[in-house]
Amino acid sequence: NNSWRNRDNRSRKKKMLKLEFCLQETRSQTRKLTRGEQKGERRHIEIKEIRDLV
């Protein structure tokens, strides 16, 4: 029973790490966009990619 609990915790931690990574990526992408490094069509594509991540 205890081993099942440990396995659950491990998979939860992995999921959390993935989510945190996605959030960090999204934040860095958002920062790039707000600084205006991409213009016009490129910006539109990146926003769509961020939405797909979330």
C-alpha positions in Angstrom: 0.0 0.0 0.0 2.8 2.4 0.9 4.6 1.7 -2.4 1.5 2.8 -4.3 1.4 6.0 -2.4 5.0 6.7 -3.2 4.4 6.0 -6.9 1.4 8.4 -6.9 3.5 11.1 -5.2 6.3 10.6 -7.8 3.9 10.9 -10.7 2.3 14.0 -9.1 5.7 15.6 -8.7 6.5 14.9 -12.3 3.3 16.5 -13.4 3.9 19.5 -11.2 7.4 20.0 -12.7 6.0 19.8 -16.2 3.4 22.4 -15.3 5.9 24.7 -13.7 8.2 24.4 -16.7 5.3 25.3 -19.1 4.5 28.3 -16.9 8.0 29.5 -16.9 8.2 29.1 -20.7 4.9 31.0 -21.1 6.2 33.8 -18.8 9.4 34.2 -20.8 7.5 34.2 -24.1 5.1 36.8 -22.7 8.0 38.9 -21.6 9.5 38.7 -25.1 6.2 39.8 -26.5 5.7 42.7 -24.2 9.2 43.9 -25.0 8.1 44.0 -28.6 10.9 41.9 -30.0 8.4 40.3 -32.5 6.2 42.4 -34.7 3.0 41.8 -36.6 2.4 38.3 -37.8 5.2 36.8 -35.8 3.7 38.1 -32.6 0.3 36.7 -33.5 1.9 33.2 -34.1 3.7 33.3 -30.7 0.5 34.3 -28.8 -1.3 31.4 -30.4 1.6 29.0 -29.4 1.3 30.3 -25.8 -2.4 29.7 -25.8 -1.8 26.2 -27.0 0.6 25.6 -24.1 -2.0 26.7 -21.6 
